[in-house]
C-alpha cells in the first residue's frame, strides 16, 4: 500500500513538473501576465516592481545570454527551491490526517495546478526565498541575521510592490529565530523593520511608473517581448495609481460583494486545518514573550497586516496563496525547532470518519474545487471542463 509520505512525494513532484511545463508554454509565447512581469526593469528610470527584472537584464548584457532563457531558468530554479524545501518539510510532519490536509490545503502548492494562470508569477520568488530562510537560518551568523532579513525584504518589495505588506511575517520569523538562539530581541530591531517597511512604501508610491517608463522598458526588451508589449500586460499596469485600483473595485458593488463572499469562504477552508492545529497549541516556555498569545492569534494578526493588498488589488486568490504558503513554512519552523506544544485534540478522532470516508473527504477538500485568482464570480470545480467535454461527446 502506498504510504502517506510516498503519496505526498508523488503529488509534490507531479505539481512541480506541471508548473514547469506550464511556464514553458508561457515562456515560448511571451505571455503578457506570467512572463512579461519579469521583464520590468530600470532602463527607463526607477520604477516599482523593476528590481529583479533589472538584475536579469544586467545578467543578459554581461553574459550575453538571451533574456527570455534567463527568465525561464530563473523561474525553474525558484520552483525547484520551493519543491525541495516542501519535500524536506515532510520530515517534520507526523503522519496524521490533519497534517495531510494542512499540506494538501487548496491554497498551497496545489493552487497553481488548479489555477494555471498563477504559474510563474512573482509570488514564487517570495515563497522560495522565505522557505530558504526557514531551512538555512542556522547557517546564518547572528551578526548577519538582521542584514540578510532586511536585504531580503528590500529585494522582494522592489520586485513586487504587494510584498511590502508581508514584512510582519519576516519580523515574526526573525523574532522566533532570535528567541530560539536565546538572543535579545530589542526595540531597535523592531524599529528597523518598521522604518524599512515605511521607506519602501514611500519609494513604491513615489516611483510608481509612467507611460514613458513603459515605452522605455518595452524598447529595452523588444527582442524578448511580444509585439503587444506595454498593452494589456503586466508592464502596462505600471502607470496605474492607487486611485485607479481603489475605485475600480469599490465602485462596482456586485464585484465587491462576490469577492467578499467567495474569498472569505475560501480563506476559511484554506486555513481550516492549520488553524485547528494552532488553536490546539501553545508556545514552549522558552518563548516567554509569545506565551500569552495563542499561535492561531499570531497567524490571524499577520493576515490582518496584509489587508491593504486586498484593498488595492483584484487578484485576491494569489495573495491568499502567498499567505497560506508562508504560514505553512512558519509552522514548519516551529515544528523543526520544537517551539510548539500540542494537546492532540484530533479533529478526525472527534468526528470519527472511517477510512473510505476519509479518502473521499481528502479528495473533495484538496482536489475537487478551488477559488479563482482573479474576477471571482463563483467557485471553480476542477473537473468541470473534462466532465462537460465527456458529456458533449456522449450526447
N, C-alpha and C positions, 0 to 999 in steps of 0.2 A: 504493500500500500504506500502511496506517495505521502511522505511526511509533510507537515505544515511548513517546515523550513524549506524543503525542496520545492514545494508548490510556490512559495513566495519568491524563491530564486528564479523559477521559470517565468513567473508573472513580471518580475522586475526586469529581467533580461529581454523578455518579449516586448515590454513597453519601450525599452532602450532602443531596440532595433526598429521599432515602429517610428519613433520620433526622428531617428537619424534618416530613415528612408523618406519620411515626410518632409523634413527640412531640405533634403537633397532636391526634392521637386520644387520647393520654394526658391532654392538657390539657382537652379537651372532656368527658372522663368523670371528671375529678378523680381520676386513678388513685392508689392508696394507696402505690405504690412509687416510680414515676418522678416524679410531680408533687408528692405530699404532702411529700417531703423538703425542698422549697424553702419550705414554709410554717412550718417550725420557727423560732421567734423567741424574744425575751426578754420577752414580755408577761406571763409568769408568774414572771419572775426569770431570772438567768443559768443557762444550760443548754448542754451540749455541742451542737455542730452547729447553733447558732442564729444565728450572726453574719450570714451573707448573707441569711437569712430576715428578720432584724430590719431590715437595710438596705432590703430590698424593701418591708417593711411600712411603714417610715417614708416611703418614696417614695410609697406608696399613700395615706398620710394627708395628706402635704403637697401633692401634685399632684392628688389626687382621681382617680387612675387605678385602675381595677379591678385588684386584686392578682393575679388569675389571668392577666389580659392582660400585666401587668408580668413575671410569671414566664415566660410564653411568649416575649415579646420578648427577655428576658434570655438565655434558653437558645438561641434562634435566633442572637442576637449571638455567644454563645460558640462555637457550631458554625461560624459564619461566619468568626470569627477563626482557629479551628483549620484550617478548609479553606483559607483564604487563605495561611497560613504553610506548609501542606502543599504547596500549589501552588508557592509560592516555593522550597521545598526542592528541587524538580525541577531547578532551575538548577545545583545543586551536585552532583547525582548523575550521573556519567558513564554513558553507555549501555552497560550490560552486564547479563547475565542474573542475576548475583549481586546487583547493585543493584536490579534489577527485583523480585527475590524479597525483598530487605530491606524495600522499601516495601510489597510485597504480602503481608507476613507475616500469617498468620491471627490474630495477636494485636494487630494495629494497627488502622487506621481501618476495615477491613472487619469487625472483630469485632462492633460494634453492629448491622451489617447482618445478620450471620449469627445474632446473639442479640439480637433486637429488644427484649427486656425490659431491656437495658442502656441503651437510648436515653434520654437526658435525665437520667441520674443525675449526681451531683455531680463525678464524675471529669472531665467535660468542662470544668468550671471550672478544675481543676488543670492539665489538658493545655493549654488555651488560654492560661492565664497563663504557664506555663513556656515555651511556644513563643514567646510575645510577648517574654519576656526574652531568648531566643536571638537574635531578629532586631532588637530595639530597643536592645540593650545599648550600642551605640556612641553612642547619643544621650544616654546617662545620664552625667552628670558624675561623676568619680571620687569626689567627696565625698558624692554621693548614692547611690553603689552599694550600700554596706552597709545604710543605712536602707531602701532600696527592697527589698532581698532579705529583710530581717527583717520588714518590713511584709507582704510577700507571704506569707511563711511563717506569720505570725500569722493573717492573714485566711483562708488556706486551712485551717489546722489548727482554727480555731474555727468553720469552716463544715462540716467533716467531720473527725472525730477521727482516722480512719485515716491522714490525710495527714501527720500529725506524724512518722511513721516514714520519710517520704521527704525529710526535711531534708538528709541527706547528699548527695542529688543536687544540691540548691541549693548546698551547700558546695563540691562539686567544680566546678560551673559558675562559682561566684564565684572560686575559685582560678584556673581557666583564664582567665577574663576579666582578672584582675589580672596574671597572668603574661604574657598577650598584650599588655597595656599596659605591661609592664615596671615594674609597681608591686610593692612589697614585700608579701608575704602574711605577716603576723606572727601570733604566738600569741594575741594579743588578739582578732583576727578569729575565730580558731578557737574560743576560749572563749566568745565572744559567741553564736556559733551553737549551741554545746552548752548554754549556760546557757538560752537561749531555748527550745530543744527540751525540756529538763528541766522548765522552768516551765510550758510548755504541757501536758506530760503530767500534771503535778500538778493543773493547772487543770481539765483534761478529767475527771480522776478525781474531783476534789472536787465539781465541778458536773455530775455525771453526769445527773441528772434524776429526777423522782418522778412519781407519779400525779397529784399536784396540778399540776405543770408541764404535763402532758399535757392536763388538763382546761382550764387557763387558755389554752393555745395554741389548742386547738380552739374555745374560746369567742371568742377574738380574730379568728379567720379563718372563723367559721361561715358567712359568705356565700359563701366561696370554697373550701369543702372539702366532701367527700362527707358524707352523713348518718352514715356509719360512722367519722367522724374519731376517731382515737385507738384504733381497734380493728383489729388486724392490718394496720397500715400503718407507714410509717417513723416517724411520730410516736409510735406505741405502743411502739416499741423503746427509747425514752429511759430508761425505768426498769430496763432490763436492766443487770446488773452484769457485771464481768469474770468472776466465778464462773459466772454463767449461760452466757456464751459458751463458757467453757473446758470445763465439764462436759457441755454439750450435744454437743460434738464428741468428747471423749476417752472418754466412757462408752459411745459407740457404735463398737465396734471395726470392724464391717463398713463403716460410713460412712468412718471414718478410712482404712481400707485402700484403698477405692475412690478417695478423694481423693488419696492419695499416689501411687497408680499412674497415674491419669488425668492429674492436673495435672503430675506430674513429666515424663511423656512429652510433654505439651503444651508445657511450658517448653522442653524440648529442641528441639522442632521450630519453635516460635515464634522462638527466639533463634538458630537454627542458622546462617543465612546472615550475619547481622550478626556473630556470633561468629567465623565463618571469616574474615571481612574484618578483624576486630580482632586476631585471633591472628596474622595476617599483617602487622601494622602495628607501627610504633614511633613514639614521640613525637619531634618535631623537637628539635634541640639547644637551642632557646630555652626549652623546658620541662624544665629540668635536674632539678627535683625529681621529675618523673614518669619520667625516663629509665630508672630502674632497674625500672620496672613495665611489664608488657605491658598495652596498653589493654583486652584481654579480662579480665585480672585485676582491673582497676578496675571494670568493669561487674559482674563476679561479686561483688566486695566490696560494691558498692552494693546489689545484690539481697539479699545476706545481711542487711543492715541492715533490710530490710523484712520479715523473717521474723515479727516479732511480729504483724503483721496477719493472717498465715496461721494463727497460733496462736489469735488472738482472734476470728476471723470465719469464716463459712462460704462467702461469695461470692468464692472464690479467683480465679475467671475474671476478674472485674473488676480485681483487683489485678495480675494478670499483664498485662492490657491497659494499665494505667497504667504499669507498669514498662517495658514494651516501648516505649510511646509516648514517654516522656521520655528513654529510652535512645536512641531514633531521633533526637530533636532534639539531644541531646548530640553524637551522631555528625555531624549536620548542622553544628553549631557548629564542630566540629573540621575538617570539610571546608571550610567557609566561610572559616576563618582559617588554613588550611594548617598545622594542628597535627600532622597525622599523615603519616608516610612509609609507602607501601605497597610490598610486594615483588612484588605482582601474580602470585601463585601461584594462578591462577584455577581454581576448583572445576570448572567446566564444561569447561575445556581438559583437565583431568586425566581426567575421566570420558568425554569425547568423545561427547556426545549429537549426533544430527542435529537439524535444525530442527523436524521434526514431533514427534519425541520430546520436545524442549524445550517445545513448546506444550502437549503433553499433561501433562508434568511440572508446568508452571506452573499449569495448570487444576486438577490434583488437589491440589497443595500449597496453593494460595491460595483456591480457590472451592468445593471439593468437601466439605470437612469443617470442623468447628470443635469447640471444647470448651465444655461448659456453664459458665455464670457462677456456678451455684449447684447444690447437690444432685447432684454428679456420680455417675452410675452407669455411664455409658459415653460414648463419643464421639458427637457428633451429625453425621449426614450431612445436608448442606444440602438435597439434592434428595430426601430420603427421603419426605416428605409428598406432594409433587407426583407422584412415581412411584407411590406407593401409591394415590392417588386416580385416576390414569390407569388403573392395573391393575384397580381396582374397577369403573370404568366399562366396561372391556373385558369383564370377567367378567360 
